[in-house]
Amino acid sequence: MSMLEVNGLKKTYVTHLGSNKVEALKNVNFSVEEGEYVAIMGESGSGKTTLLNLLAALDKPTGGNVILNGKNLFKIRESAIAQFRRENLGFVFQEFNLLDTFTLEDNIYLPLVLAGKSYKEMSERLKPIAEELAITDILKKYPYEVSGGQKQRAAVARAMIIFPKIILADEPTGSLDSKATDELLRLFKEVNAMGQTILMVTHSVKAASVANRVLFIKDGEVFHQIYRGTDSNQQLYQKISDTLTLLVTGGERE
């Protein structure tokens, strides 16, 4: 069984007084295997953000289900869903979501503090991660004292420290310059090579071309998907660009 299974996922928003309905997701189906690195792309308004919110159990669907590691996210009790997220999902956001009044170290520890872990366990978990991400020497600094790339590394460490089943990344390169983007994409590739499953929503063809599979969302459905196979990043980049052109010009759905 796949680590993540998305079956017949639908989400309809009803405007004030029910005068209008918007189908954000119509019928989304896909699965993610353990250790995969999957990128999700699509035009603005295609349903990418809605999909990510549902995968993160931050919203409820109109229909369908999401199975993560054998558990249906939408059947978990409301009182238990926050704990489920802390134990299974790592998040990397475009704007980092770091607290300026906390050091990078304390920001990284936060999900473990909420989970009631001891300082000894937190420290033992962080040491190898900090070394892998090359942030050991800046852990005592505050977010406003470091670069955007360093902030994003800290955000990745915060996602990894809970040993998540899957990392959900929302436009992780969106606030980074080209150098920091290259560093983060290399980092994601290394983290994935260690066995970490990653699902990333992105507008960036460059970011998506580092993944091993790319899903394209159009009009609330999976329009097409591309597997890397033996392609280089440059070859995958071209295939992604061609598919995005089809999205815009109204090509046929897969």
Summary of the structure (lengths in Angstrom):
residues: 254
radius of gyration: 18.5
end to end distance: 23.8
largest distance: 55.9
contacts: 796
relative contact order: 0.17
helix: 42%
strand: 25%
